Structure formats: structure tokens, C-alpha cells
Amino acid sequence: MSTTERTYIMIKPDGVQRGLVGKIIQRFEERGYKLIAMKLVQPTEQHLENHYADLKGKPFFPGLIKYMASGPVVAMVWQGLDAVKTGRAMLGATNPLQSPVGSIRGDFCLAVGRNICHGSDSVESAEKEIKLWFPEGVVQYTSALESWIFE
Ligand code: RTP
């Protein structure tokens, strides 16, 4: 487990429209993760089909692409210990009704097709997603807080 593990976290169009951007960012900052890339983008359907290529063929795929292309999303890369698995735990389950209270989905949403955020499900998919959403790369910097967050 590395203190420089990275995950791709995205606030979906409903999260942006509902004004939840600040709250979601705050949870990752407060947990001790470091923001190393962020942008507001209006993704194309083609880009989203690449992002969700593993789900092509699922009955909900066309609706998912339409929903994800319906407005801007906030694309982010967060770095820190166990970022992928802990990031997913912070988001909650795919179906918000099965998400524990205290998780982002468990606190802010109800429907699987409007679940406000995305998080990479493995270190390998995080690497792929970071390249897809940030072909320009991420920012390298040292935070003075790091020695207070990691041993
Ligand atoms: P995400 O990629 O967005 O973080 O979600 P996930 O890994 O938790 O779930 P995944 O199975 O990869 O599904 C991707 C997104 O598709 C929508 N979905 N709708 N209507 C449905 O039954 C259904 N199932 C999945 C959700 O927005 C889910 O986050």
C-alpha cells in the first residue's frame, strides 16, 4: 500500500447541478487526501463511452451515457494511502439505498441512476481513467501537511 496511490473521482452532472461539489471535495480534503488534478468539463458521449467501455451491452448503458453527458462533470485525481479502496468506501455503494449513512451517496442521494459521483474500482482502472481524463498529466507538489498525515 502506497502513500502516493491515486484514484480518479468524478462528480457527475447531478452532483454539479445540485451544488454538492464543495461538500464532496471537502470530504476528501478532510480525510487527508491530496488533490493533484481537477477540472470542470462537459464530456462528449464518445469520451463517456470510452470511460464506461466495460459496461457496453448493459441495459442501462444508453441511459447512463445520456445522463453523464447531460451537463458538466468535475474530474479529479486524489492521492494518498489506499486512495482507491478508501475512496470507494467514502462514496458508498453503487445503489445509494445500500450506501451507509456517512458515505457521500448514503448522505446525498437515493437513485442508482443519479448517484452523483464516480470512483475508480481498482488501481489499474484508476491509471487508465487518469490517462483518459487528464492526458495533459497531473500536478506534482509537496504539501507541508504530509508528515502530519503519514508516518
Ligand atoms: P461508477 O463507475 O459510476 O463509480 O459506479 P460503480 O462502479 O459503483 O458501478 P458500475 O456498475 O460501474 O455502474 C456505473 C454507473 O452506472 C449506473 N448504473 N445504473 N440502472 C442501473 O441498474 C444501473 N446500474 C449502474 C450508475 O450511475 C453507476 O454508478
Backbone and ligand atoms as CSV (ligand in chain L), in Angstrom:
chain,resi,resn,atom,element,x,y,z
A,1,MET,N,N,0.853,-1.205,0.000
A,1,MET,CA,C,0.000,0.000,0.000
A,1,MET,C,C,0.888,1.255,0.000
A,2,SER,N,N,0.575,2.166,-0.877
A,2,SER,CA,C,1.472,3.303,-1.051
A,2,SER,C,C,0.792,4.619,-0.645
A,3,THR,N,N,1.593,5.532,-0.135
A,3,THR,CA,C,1.033,6.838,0.251
A,3,THR,C,C,0.823,7.724,-0.984
A,4,THR,N,N,1.293,7.215,-2.154
A,4,THR,CA,C,1.093,8.002,-3.378
A,4,THR,C,C,0.104,7.313,-4.329
A,5,GLU,N,N,-0.697,6.388,-3.775
A,5,GLU,CA,C,-1.732,5.761,-4.617
A,5,GLU,C,C,-2.709,6.847,-5.102
A,6,ARG,N,N,-3.165,6.685,-6.353
A,6,ARG,CA,C,-4.049,7.698,-6.940
A,6,ARG,C,C,-5.373,7.095,-7.364
A,7,THR,N,N,-6.426,7.878,-7.236
A,7,THR,CA,C,-7.729,7.441,-7.735
A,7,THR,C,C,-8.378,8.560,-8.532
A,8,TYR,N,N,-9.203,8.138,-9.484
A,8,TYR,CA,C,-9.962,9.117,-10.277
A,8,TYR,C,C,-11.360,9.239,-9.671
A,9,ILE,N,N,-11.695,10.422,-9.231
A,9,ILE,CA,C,-13.016,10.694,-8.648
A,9,ILE,C,C,-13.704,11.727,-9.541
A,10,MET,N,N,-14.980,11.458,-9.847
A,10,MET,CA,C,-15.705,12.393,-10.724
A,10,MET,C,C,-17.048,12.738,-10.086
A,11,ILE,N,N,-17.339,14.031,-10.036
A,11,ILE,CA,C,-18.671,14.465,-9.593
A,11,ILE,C,C,-19.535,14.522,-10.850
A,12,LYS,N,N,-20.591,13.711,-10.845
A,12,LYS,CA,C,-21.428,13.541,-12.029
A,12,LYS,C,C,-22.332,14.773,-12.216
A,13,PRO,N,N,-23.003,14.883,-13.386
A,13,PRO,CA,C,-23.796,16.105,-13.653
A,13,PRO,C,C,-24.811,16.447,-12.559
A,14,ASP,N,N,-25.440,15.422,-11.950
A,14,ASP,CA,C,-26.421,15.714,-10.889
A,14,ASP,C,C,-25.736,16.283,-9.647
A,15,GLY,N,N,-24.536,15.821,-9.344
A,15,GLY,CA,C,-23.791,16.355,-8.197
A,15,GLY,C,C,-23.425,17.817,-8.422
A,16,VAL,N,N,-23.053,18.155,-9.680
A,16,VAL,CA,C,-22.706,19.546,-10.010
A,16,VAL,C,C,-23.961,20.417,-9.941
A,17,GLN,N,N,-25.044,19.946,-10.611
A,17,GLN,CA,C,-26.279,20.754,-10.659
A,17,GLN,C,C,-26.849,20.981,-9.264
A,18,ARG,N,N,-26.679,19.987,-8.375
A,18,ARG,CA,C,-27.257,20.105,-7.036
A,18,ARG,C,C,-26.354,20.882,-6.070
A,19,GLY,N,N,-25.222,21.361,-6.567
A,19,GLY,CA,C,-24.365,22.200,-5.728
A,19,GLY,C,C,-23.615,21.424,-4.655
A,20,LEU,N,N,-23.245,20.161,-4.992
A,20,LEU,CA,C,-22.565,19.323,-3.995
A,20,LEU,C,C,-21.041,19.257,-4.193
A,21,VAL,N,N,-20.537,20.051,-5.147
A,21,VAL,CA,C,-19.104,19.985,-5.468
A,21,VAL,C,C,-18.244,20.261,-4.229
A,22,GLY,N,N,-18.547,21.361,-3.551
A,22,GLY,CA,C,-17.736,21.763,-2.392
A,22,GLY,C,C,-17.751,20.706,-1.293
A,23,LYS,N,N,-18.935,20.164,-1.013
A,23,LYS,CA,C,-19.070,19.176,0.066
A,23,LYS,C,C,-18.262,17.909,-0.233
A,24,ILE,N,N,-18.308,17.471,-1.512
A,24,ILE,CA,C,-17.599,16.233,-1.879
A,24,ILE,C,C,-16.090,16.460,-1.796
A,25,ILE,N,N,-15.632,17.595,-2.306
A,25,ILE,CA,C,-14.201,17.914,-2.221
A,25,ILE,C,C,-13.768,17.985,-0.757
A,26,GLN,N,N,-14.594,18.609,0.059
A,26,GLN,CA,C,-14.262,18.788,1.479
A,26,GLN,C,C,-14.014,17.444,2.175
A,27,ARG,N,N,-14.823,16.434,1.822
A,27,ARG,CA,C,-14.654,15.128,2.482
A,27,ARG,C,C,-13.293,14.509,2.165
A,28,PHE,N,N,-12.866,14.635,0.899
A,28,PHE,CA,C,-11.559,14.069,0.533
A,28,PHE,C,C,-10.431,14.875,1.175
A,29,GLU,N,N,-10.577,16.194,1.190
A,29,GLU,CA,C,-9.540,17.028,1.833
A,29,GLU,C,C,-9.443,16.710,3.321
A,30,GLU,N,N,-10.597,16.640,3.969
A,30,GLU,CA,C,-10.585,16.428,5.427
A,30,GLU,C,C,-10.042,15.053,5.798
A,31,ARG,N,N,-10.274,14.057,4.923
A,31,ARG,CA,C,-9.765,12.714,5.227
A,31,ARG,C,C,-8.234,12.674,5.160
A,32,GLY,N,N,-7.646,13.625,4.405
A,32,GLY,CA,C,-6.188,13.669,4.303
A,32,GLY,C,C,-5.668,13.396,2.902
A,33,TYR,N,N,-6.578,13.253,1.941
A,33,TYR,CA,C,-6.126,13.044,0.562
A,33,TYR,C,C,-5.691,14.362,-0.061
A,34,LYS,N,N,-4.781,14.225,-1.039
A,34,LYS,CA,C,-4.223,15.414,-1.698
A,34,LYS,C,C,-4.783,15.515,-3.114
A,35,LEU,N,N,-5.298,16.692,-3.447
A,35,LEU,CA,C,-5.837,16.949,-4.787
A,35,LEU,C,C,-4.678,17.234,-5.732
A,36,ILE,N,N,-4.540,16.397,-6.793
A,36,ILE,CA,C,-3.411,16.631,-7.710
A,36,ILE,C,C,-3.866,16.939,-9.145
A,37,ALA,N,N,-5.187,16.934,-9.377
A,37,ALA,CA,C,-5.708,17.378,-10.680
A,37,ALA,C,C,-7.197,17.631,-10.539
A,38,MET,N,N,-7.695,18.659,-11.213
A,38,MET,CA,C,-9.140,18.937,-11.156
A,38,MET,C,C,-9.549,19.842,-12.324
A,39,LYS,N,N,-10.678,19.491,-12.948
A,39,LYS,CA,C,-11.251,20.407,-13.960
A,39,LYS,C,C,-12.741,20.158,-14.122
A,40,LEU,N,N,-13.450,21.216,-14.540
A,40,LEU,CA,C,-14.879,21.122,-14.863
A,40,LEU,C,C,-14.959,20.917,-16.373
A,41,VAL,N,N,-15.572,19.804,-16.789
A,41,VAL,CA,C,-15.645,19.520,-18.228
A,41,VAL,C,C,-17.033,19.072,-18.641
A,42,GLN,N,N,-17.384,19.403,-19.877
A,42,GLN,CA,C,-18.609,18.876,-20.482
A,42,GLN,C,C,-18.169,17.701,-21.364
A,43,PRO,N,N,-18.317,16.463,-20.882
A,43,PRO,CA,C,-17.779,15.343,-21.665
A,43,PRO,C,C,-18.648,15.015,-22.877
A,44,THR,N,N,-18.025,14.524,-23.942
A,44,THR,CA,C,-18.789,14.074,-25.111
A,44,THR,C,C,-19.261,12.641,-24.858
A,45,GLU,N,N,-20.268,12.221,-25.632
A,45,GLU,CA,C,-20.759,10.842,-25.483
A,45,GLU,C,C,-19.650,9.855,-25.820
A,46,GLN,N,N,-18.839,10.178,-26.824
A,46,GLN,CA,C,-17.735,9.286,-27.223
A,46,GLN,C,C,-16.752,9.094,-26.072
A,47,HIS,N,N,-16.411,10.188,-25.400
A,47,HIS,CA,C,-15.479,10.123,-24.270
A,47,HIS,C,C,-16.071,9.258,-23.143
A,48,LEU,N,N,-17.362,9.431,-22.902
A,48,LEU,CA,C,-18.020,8.659,-21.834
A,48,LEU,C,C,-18.124,7.183,-22.210
A,49,GLU,N,N,-18.321,6.910,-23.503
A,49,GLU,CA,C,-18.358,5.507,-23.934
A,49,GLU,C,C,-16.999,4.855,-23.712
A,50,ASN,N,N,-15.925,5.609,-23.875
A,50,ASN,CA,C,-14.585,5.065,-23.560
A,50,ASN,C,C,-14.462,4.823,-22.062
A,51,HIS,N,N,-14.883,5.808,-21.278
A,51,HIS,CA,C,-14.783,5.689,-19.823
A,51,HIS,C,C,-15.562,4.467,-19.315
A,52,TYR,N,N,-16.761,4.267,-19.859
A,52,TYR,CA,C,-17.623,3.169,-19.397
A,52,TYR,C,C,-17.592,1.973,-20.361
A,53,ALA,N,N,-16.493,1.782,-21.089
A,53,ALA,CA,C,-16.408,0.711,-22.105
A,53,ALA,C,C,-16.770,-0.664,-21.527
A,54,ASP,N,N,-16.416,-0.919,-20.273
A,54,ASP,CA,C,-16.689,-2.231,-19.644
A,54,ASP,C,C,-18.188,-2.491,-19.506
A,55,LEU,N,N,-18.990,-1.447,-19.549
A,55,LEU,CA,C,-20.438,-1.610,-19.313
A,55,LEU,C,C,-21.243,-1.644,-20.613
A,56,LYS,N,N,-20.536,-1.523,-21.754
A,56,LYS,CA,C,-21.234,-1.545,-23.052
A,56,LYS,C,C,-22.018,-2.860,-23.151
A,57,GLY,N,N,-23.268,-2.790,-23.553
A,57,GLY,CA,C,-24.072,-4.016,-23.630
A,57,GLY,C,C,-25.028,-4.152,-22.456
A,58,LYS,N,N,-24.764,-3.446,-21.351
A,58,LYS,CA,C,-25.706,-3.481,-20.209
A,58,LYS,C,C,-26.985,-2.730,-20.613
A,59,PRO,N,N,-28.130,-3.171,-20.110
A,59,PRO,CA,C,-29.379,-2.495,-20.490
A,59,PRO,C,C,-29.411,-1.011,-20.109
A,60,PHE,N,N,-28.709,-0.652,-19.041
A,60,PHE,CA,C,-28.746,0.750,-18.597
A,60,PHE,C,C,-27.698,1.626,-19.291
A,61,PHE,N,N,-26.888,1.021,-20.193
A,61,PHE,CA,C,-25.765,1.775,-20.799
A,61,PHE,C,C,-26.210,3.044,-21.552
A,62,PRO,N,N,-27.218,2.947,-22.467
A,62,PRO,CA,C,-27.609,4.184,-23.192
A,62,PRO,C,C,-28.074,5.290,-22.240
A,63,GLY,N,N,-28.863,4.919,-21.223
A,63,GLY,CA,C,-29.347,5.911,-20.252
A,63,GLY,C,C,-28.200,6.491,-19.439
A,64,LEU,N,N,-27.232,5.659,-19.122
A,64,LEU,CA,C,-26.058,6.116,-18.360
A,64,LEU,C,C,-25.270,7.161,-19.153
A,65,ILE,N,N,-25.074,6.893,-20.448
A,65,ILE,CA,C,-24.304,7.831,-21.275
A,65,ILE,C,C,-25.059,9.158,-21.409
A,66,LYS,N,N,-26.388,9.064,-21.593
A,66,LYS,CA,C,-27.200,10.275,-21.737
A,66,LYS,C,C,-27.140,11.116,-20.448
A,67,TYR,N,N,-27.284,10.451,-19.326
A,67,TYR,CA,C,-27.212,11.119,-18.013
A,67,TYR,C,C,-25.840,11.761,-17.812
A,68,MET,N,N,-24.795,11.034,-18.113
A,68,MET,CA,C,-23.445,11.544,-17.863
A,68,MET,C,C,-23.072,12.684,-18.815
A,69,ALA,N,N,-23.732,12.722,-19.994
A,69,ALA,CA,C,-23.431,13.782,-20.966
A,69,ALA,C,C,-24.367,14.980,-20.788
A,70,SER,N,N,-25.253,14.928,-19.780
A,70,SER,CA,C,-26.309,15.940,-19.673
A,70,SER,C,C,-25.838,17.276,-19.082
A,71,GLY,N,N,-24.598,17.346,-18.634
A,71,GLY,CA,C,-24.099,18.600,-18.072
A,71,GLY,C,C,-22.644,18.431,-17.688
A,72,PRO,N,N,-22.031,19.496,-17.172
A,72,PRO,CA,C,-20.616,19.390,-16.811
A,72,PRO,C,C,-20.382,18.452,-15.632
A,73,VAL,N,N,-19.204,17.849,-15.615
A,73,VAL,CA,C,-18.765,16.998,-14.505
A,73,VAL,C,C,-17.473,17.591,-13.945
A,74,VAL,N,N,-17.171,17.272,-12.685
A,74,VAL,CA,C,-15.887,17.685,-12.112
A,74,VAL,C,C,-14.987,16.451,-12.063
A,75,ALA,N,N,-13.918,16.502,-12.855
A,75,ALA,CA,C,-12.951,15.402,-12.935
A,75,ALA,C,C,-11.804,15.707,-11.973
A,76,MET,N,N,-11.447,14.735,-11.127
A,76,MET,CA,C,-10.403,14.996,-10.120
A,76,MET,C,C,-9.512,13.779,-9.940
A,77,VAL,N,N,-8.270,14.025,-9.523
A,77,VAL,CA,C,-7.390,12.947,-9.090
A,77,VAL,C,C,-6.988,13.238,-7.654
A,78,TRP,N,N,-7.221,12.245,-6.784
A,78,TRP,CA,C,-6.857,12.357,-5.374
A,78,TRP,C,C,-5.771,11.336,-5.059
A,79,GLN,N,N,-4.816,11.753,-4.244
A,79,GLN,CA,C,-3.673,10.900,-3.937
A,79,GLN,C,C,-3.533,10.702,-2.431
A,80,GLY,N,N,-3.160,9.461,-2.046
A,80,GLY,CA,C,-2.908,9.181,-0.630
A,80,GLY,C,C,-3.042,7.700,-0.341
A,81,LEU,N,N,-2.816,7.320,0.914
A,81,LEU,CA,C,-2.824,5.917,1.327
A,81,LEU,C,C,-4.165,5.247,0.984
A,82,ASP,N,N,-4.065,4.141,0.208
A,82,ASP,CA,C,-5.253,3.326,-0.106
A,82,ASP,C,C,-6.357,4.151,-0.793
A,83,ALA,N,N,-5.944,5.094,-1.645
A,83,ALA,CA,C,-6.908,6.046,-2.234
A,83,ALA,C,C,-8.048,5.359,-2.989
A,84,VAL,N,N,-7.755,4.241,-3.663
A,84,VAL,CA,C,-8.791,3.621,-4.498
A,84,VAL,C,C,-9.868,2.991,-3.617
A,85,LYS,N,N,-9.457,2.091,-2.705
A,85,LYS,CA,C,-10.448,1.363,-1.902
A,85,LYS,C,C,-11.143,2.292,-0.899
A,86,THR,N,N,-10.360,3.135,-0.258
A,86,THR,CA,C,-10.970,4.050,0.716
A,86,THR,C,C,-11.834,5.093,0.009
A,87,GLY,N,N,-11.407,5.508,-1.187
A,87,GLY,CA,C,-12.220,6.437,-1.983
A,87,GLY,C,C,-13.586,5.835,-2.283
A,88,ARG,N,N,-13.610,4.548,-2.680
A,88,ARG,CA,C,-14.890,3.876,-2.962
A,88,ARG,C,C,-15.740,3.786,-1.692
A,89,ALA,N,N,-15.088,3.491,-0.565
A,89,ALA,CA,C,-15.842,3.407,0.698
A,89,ALA,C,C,-16.436,4.768,1.046
A,90,MET,N,N,-15.687,5.835,0.779
A,90,MET,CA,C,-16.208,7.179,1.057
A,90,MET,C,C,-17.401,7.509,0.161
A,91,LEU,N,N,-17.386,6.994,-1.086
A,91,LEU,CA,C,-18.536,7.236,-1.982
A,91,LEU,C,C,-19.754,6.427,-1.543
A,92,GLY,N,N,-19.537,5.185,-1.095
A,92,GLY,CA,C,-20.657,4.306,-0.742
A,92,GLY,C,C,-20.928,3.309,-1.854
A,93,ALA,N,N,-22.032,2.555,-1.726
A,93,ALA,CA,C,-22.360,1.530,-2.717
A,93,ALA,C,C,-22.920,2.173,-3.984
A,94,THR,N,N,-22.848,1.430,-5.108
A,94,THR,CA,C,-23.379,1.941,-6.381
A,94,THR,C,C,-24.843,2.362,-6.218
A,95,ASN,N,N,-25.614,1.514,-5.530
A,95,ASN,CA,C,-27.015,1.864,-5.244
A,95,ASN,C,C,-27.063,2.653,-3.932
A,96,PRO,N,N,-27.429,3.928,-4.011
A,96,PRO,CA,C,-27.393,4.774,-2.807
A,96,PRO,C,C,-28.227,4.229,-1.645
A,97,LEU,N,N,-29.274,3.460,-1.975
A,97,LEU,CA,C,-30.104,2.918,-0.878
A,97,LEU,C,C,-29.339,1.882,-0.068
A,98,GLN,N,N,-28.273,1.326,-0.679
A,98,GLN,CA,C,-27.432,0.370,0.066
A,98,GLN,C,C,-26.159,1.014,0.604
A,99,SER,N,N,-26.074,2.332,0.490
A,99,SER,CA,C,-24.883,3.047,0.966
A,99,SER,C,C,-25.055,3.424,2.425
A,100,PRO,N,N,-24.053,3.152,3.254
A,100,PRO,CA,C,-24.200,3.535,4.651
A,100,PRO,C,C,-24.341,5.049,4.827
A,101,VAL,N,N,-25.135,5.428,5.801
A,101,VAL,CA,C,-25.195,6.837,6.202
A,101,VAL,C,C,-23.768,7.219,6.614
A,102,GLY,N,N,-23.330,8.399,6.200
A,102,GLY,CA,C,-21.944,8.794,6.470
A,102,GLY,C,C,-21.103,8.721,5.206
A,103,SER,N,N,-21.563,7.914,4.225
A,103,SER,CA,C,-20.880,7.910,2.924
A,103,SER,C,C,-21.513,9.022,2.075
A,104,ILE,N,N,-20.827,9.394,0.998
A,104,ILE,CA,C,-21.331,10.501,0.171
A,104,ILE,C,C,-22.685,10.141,-0.430
A,105,ARG,N,N,-22.779,8.946,-1.040
A,105,ARG,CA,C,-24.076,8.566,-1.629
A,105,ARG,C,C,-25.121,8.309,-0.542
A,106,GLY,N,N,-24.688,7.751,0.565
A,106,GLY,CA,C,-25.606,7.471,1.672
A,106,GLY,C,C,-26.169,8.735,2.297
A,107,ASP,N,N,-25.473,9.837,2.138
A,107,ASP,CA,C,-25.943,11.100,2.730
A,107,ASP,C,C,-26.659,12.008,1.727
A,108,PHE,N,N,-26.325,11.875,0.418
A,108,PHE,CA,C,-26.797,12.907,-0.513
A,108,PHE,C,C,-27.676,12.439,-1.659
A,109,CYS,N,N,-27.904,11.122,-1.815
A,109,CYS,CA,C,-28.733,10.722,-2.968
A,109,CYS,C,C,-29.487,9.425,-2.724
A,110,LEU,N,N,-30.366,9.084,-3.673
A,110,LEU,CA,C,-31.305,7.962,-3.482
A,110,LEU,C,C,-31.337,6.962,-4.636
A,111,ALA,N,N,-31.077,7.407,-5.876
A,111,ALA,CA,C,-31.312,6.536,-7.034
A,111,ALA,C,C,-30.008,6.123,-7.707
A,112,VAL,N,N,-29.944,4.848,-8.133
A,112,VAL,CA,C,-28.711,4.331,-8.748
A,112,VAL,C,C,-28.356,5.104,-10.022
A,113,GLY,N,N,-29.379,5.547,-10.743
A,113,GLY,CA,C,-29.131,6.297,-11.977
A,113,GLY,C,C,-28.887,7.783,-11.748
A,114,ARG,N,N,-28.802,8.194,-10.499
A,114,ARG,CA,C,-28.482,9.595,-10.141
A,114,ARG,C,C,-27.637,9.552,-8.871
A,115,ASN,N,N,-26.499,8.852,-8.983
A,115,ASN,CA,C,-25.719,8.601,-7.760
A,115,ASN,C,C,-24.521,9.538,-7.567
A,116,ILE,N,N,-24.557,10.673,-8.211
A,116,ILE,CA,C,-23.752,11.899,-8.006
A,116,ILE,C,C,-22.222,11.813,-8.104
A,117,CYS,N,N,-21.641,10.614,-8.021
A,117,CYS,CA,C,-20.174,10.565,-8.064
A,117,CYS,C,C,-19.678,9.229,-8.598
A,118,HIS,N,N,-18.461,9.240,-9.056
A,118,HIS,CA,C,-17.787,8.034,-9.556
A,118,HIS,C,C,-16.432,7.917,-8.886
A,119,GLY,N,N,-16.005,6.691,-8.612
A,119,GLY,CA,C,-14.641,6.455,-8.113
A,119,GLY,C,C,-14.076,5.209,-8.760
A,120,SER,N,N,-12.796,5.226,-9.115
A,120,SER,CA,C,-12.145,4.069,-9.746
A,120,SER,C,C,-12.296,2.834,-8.872
A,121,ASP,N,N,-12.462,1.653,-9.527
A,121,ASP,CA,C,-12.678,0.435,-8.731
A,121,ASP,C,C,-11.420,-0.396,-8.535
A,122,SER,N,N,-10.291,-0.014,-9.129
A,122,SER,CA,C,-9.017,-0.713,-8.893
A,122,SER,C,C,-7.893,0.248,-9.259
A,123,VAL,N,N,-6.677,-0.109,-8.821
A,123,VAL,CA,C,-5.526,0.742,-9.136
A,123,VAL,C,C,-5.320,0.787,-10.656
A,124,GLU,N,N,-5.558,-0.361,-11.323
A,124,GLU,CA,C,-5.377,-0.423,-12.784
A,124,GLU,C,C,-6.406,0.478,-13.481
A,125,SER,N,N,-7.685,0.394,-13.058
A,125,SER,CA,C,-8.652,1.278,-13.743
A,125,SER,C,C,-8.384,2.728,-13.394
A,126,ALA,N,N,-7.883,3.011,-12.201
A,126,ALA,CA,C,-7.545,4.407,-11.860
A,126,ALA,C,C,-6.498,4.935,-12.845
A,127,GLU,N,N,-5.471,4.132,-13.121
A,127,GLU,CA,C,-4.419,4.589,-14.044
A,127,GLU,C,C,-4.994,4.882,-15.417
A,128,LYS,N,N,-5.874,3.960,-15.882
A,128,LYS,CA,C,-6.492,4.144,-17.209
A,128,LYS,C,C,-7.363,5.396,-17.227
A,129,GLU,N,N,-8.179,5.576,-16.169
A,129,GLU,CA,C,-9.110,6.706,-16.124
A,129,GLU,C,C,-8.360,8.033,-16.001
A,130,ILE,N,N,-7.276,8.041,-15.240
A,130,ILE,CA,C,-6.490,9.281,-15.085
A,130,ILE,C,C,-5.907,9.684,-16.447
A,131,LYS,N,N,-5.417,8.688,-17.195
A,131,LYS,CA,C,-4.871,8.997,-18.542
A,131,LYS,C,C,-5.974,9.496,-19.471
A,132,LEU,N,N,-7.169,8.886,-19.357
A,132,LEU,CA,C,-8.279,9.266,-20.244
A,132,LEU,C,C,-8.761,10.697,-19.962
A,133,TRP,N,N,-8.861,11.057,-18.678
A,133,TRP,CA,C,-9.438,12.366,-18.319
A,133,TRP,C,C,-8.377,13.457,-18.192
A,134,PHE,N,N,-7.122,13.043,-17.941
A,134,PHE,CA,C,-6.037,14.032,-17.793
A,134,PHE,C,C,-4.848,13.651,-18.672
A,135,PRO,N,N,-5.046,13.639,-20.014
A,135,PRO,CA,C,-3.919,13.282,-20.885
A,135,PRO,C,C,-2.763,14.270,-20.716
A,136,GLU,N,N,-3.073,15.479,-20.215
A,136,GLU,CA,C,-2.042,16.504,-20.002
A,136,GLU,C,C,-1.210,16.241,-18.749
A,137,GLY,N,N,-1.635,15.271,-17.921
A,137,GLY,CA,C,-0.891,14.926,-16.701
A,137,GLY,C,C,-1.448,15.623,-15.471
A,138,VAL,N,N,-0.852,15.311,-14.326
A,138,VAL,CA,C,-1.313,15.868,-13.056
A,138,VAL,C,C,-0.219,16.785,-12.494
A,139,VAL,N,N,-0.521,17.431,-11.355
A,139,VAL,CA,C,0.438,18.377,-10.770
A,139,VAL,C,C,1.222,17.682,-9.658
A,140,GLN,N,N,2.524,17.859,-9.651
A,140,GLN,CA,C,3.367,17.302,-8.580
A,140,GLN,C,C,3.703,18.428,-7.624
A,141,TYR,N,N,3.393,18.263,-6.356
A,141,TYR,CA,C,3.794,19.272,-5.374
A,141,TYR,C,C,3.864,18.628,-3.998
A,142,THR,N,N,4.605,19.257,-3.114
A,142,THR,CA,C,4.735,18.746,-1.760
A,142,THR,C,C,3.818,19.561,-0.863
A,143,SER,N,N,3.091,18.851,0.001
A,143,SER,CA,C,2.236,19.555,0.943
A,143,SER,C,C,2.894,19.473,2.318
A,144,ALA,N,N,2.920,20.610,3.008
A,144,ALA,CA,C,3.544,20.657,4.329
A,144,ALA,C,C,2.817,19.751,5.313
A,145,LEU,N,N,1.578,19.391,4.999
A,145,LEU,CA,C,0.779,18.569,5.921
A,145,LEU,C,C,1.169,17.104,5.908
A,146,GLU,N,N,1.888,16.669,4.860
A,146,GLU,CA,C,2.089,15.239,4.669
A,146,GLU,C,C,2.683,14.527,5.881
A,147,SER,N,N,3.639,15.175,6.570
A,147,SER,CA,C,4.261,14.492,7.719
A,147,SER,C,C,3.305,14.422,8.912
A,148,TRP,N,N,2.197,15.154,8.849
A,148,TRP,CA,C,1.181,15.075,9.904
A,148,TRP,C,C,0.100,14.053,9.563
A,149,ILE,N,N,0.090,13.609,8.310
A,149,ILE,CA,C,-0.937,12.663,7.854
A,149,ILE,C,C,-0.382,11.248,7.745
A,150,PHE,N,N,0.885,11.122,7.311
A,150,PHE,CA,C,1.536,9.807,7.166
A,150,PHE,C,C,2.713,9.704,8.104
A,151,GLU,N,N,2.983,8.451,8.582
A,151,GLU,CA,C,4.155,8.214,9.443
A,151,GLU,C,C,5.433,8.405,8.645
L,1,RTP,P1,P,-19.212,4.353,-11.022
L,1,RTP,O1,O,-18.397,3.637,-12.095
L,1,RTP,O2,O,-20.085,5.441,-11.562
L,1,RTP,O3,O,-18.390,4.742,-9.841
L,1,RTP,O4,O,-20.208,3.281,-10.456
L,1,RTP,P2,P,-19.898,1.852,-9.917
L,1,RTP,O5,O,-18.524,1.382,-10.278
L,1,RTP,O6,O,-20.264,1.875,-8.486
L,1,RTP,O7,O,-20.975,0.997,-10.730
L,1,RTP,P3,P,-20.936,0.399,-12.199
L,1,RTP,O8,O,-21.519,-0.962,-12.117
L,1,RTP,O9,O,-19.599,0.579,-12.849
L,1,RTP,O10,O,-22.015,1.319,-12.923
L,1,RTP,C1,C,-21.658,2.589,-13.406
L,1,RTP,C2,C,-22.811,3.536,-13.202
L,1,RTP,O11,O,-23.905,3.114,-13.999
L,1,RTP,C3,C,-25.109,3.457,-13.359
L,1,RTP,N1,N,-25.905,2.256,-13.148
L,1,RTP,N2,N,-27.192,2.213,-13.355
L,1,RTP,N3,N,-29.856,1.385,-13.609
L,1,RTP,C4,C,-28.963,0.531,-13.161
L,1,RTP,O12,O,-29.248,-0.603,-12.822
L,1,RTP,C5,C,-27.592,0.984,-13.057
L,1,RTP,N4,N,-26.558,0.254,-12.672
L,1,RTP,C6,C,-25.492,1.069,-12.720
L,1,RTP,C7,C,-24.762,4.111,-12.038
L,1,RTP,O13,O,-24.744,5.531,-12.224
L,1,RTP,C8,C,-23.369,3.574,-11.787
L,1,RTP,O14,O,-22.653,4.431,-10.923
